[in-house]
Amino acid sequence: MDIIKAENLIFEYKRRDEEGNIESVERALDNVSLDVKEGDFISILGANGSGKSTFAKHLNAILLPTEGTVWVDGMDSKDEDKLFTIRQTAGMVFQNPDNQIIGQVVEEDVAFGPENMGIPTEQLRERVDEALKTLGMMEFSKKSPNRLSGGQKQRVSIAGVLAMHPKCIVLDEPTAMLDPAGRKEVIRALRALNEVEEITIILITHYMEETIYSDKIFVMNKGKIAMEGSPREIFKHVEELEEYKLEVPKITLLAHELWKKGIDIPECILSDKELAEALKKLV
């Protein structure tokens, strides 16, 4: 079943003068159509200005289509009566955790979302503890978020969304402001949520190496879906991705250059381990 479905989605930013007259129109999304199956881990790649963050904001009705339709678990995002349910179904995590964390204590911050949903106190405690345990943050429950690392703060943000029991979590460049260790920490947490909790993950990013475990990748360019397929199907098109200002993981690029020189290894390799095994077979 589709948890997310976009059909002929068009979105235009309109710039107005002081009198409210339209000065210019910029088309940020141009006839985007895609489906996301429930339980999938999906990555949406694109350089700055490709439209990927604008698309992300349509998935829980922060933005509404200029034309076309977005369905979230069968609900039309333009249906105002469904707005609360849509935002409960598809939780959003943004790139700067400091903009999303509002509690003075970690557990208070995680409780904020479900508390506003009217979850009874006894269930609220269970949800907060469950979310913190799932994200590996239980030991920090009584601490101030200000004393956490960037990766830990982002895990708190994700825990706050998880405590609302969404079917889908949409993450708009959640590792953009983190160091490499923090980025790995967050991606590990997302993979666990997908594999163990079976939550649909939609990861918006421009870091190619974060997407190698995805079920499917969509590549955006100039507001359109330029490519789609499995990581292996996408990453073998090294030169095309470079045209879209995207760099494949270094190990994939190295393997691609070896393959081009006639070395008998698979055309697309995604990890150090895969490359090592391929090279061993040549000995």
Order of alpha helices (4+ residues) and beta strands (2+ residues): beta-beta-beta-alpha-beta-beta-alpha-beta-alpha-alpha-alpha-beta-alpha-beta-beta-beta-alpha-alpha-alpha-alpha
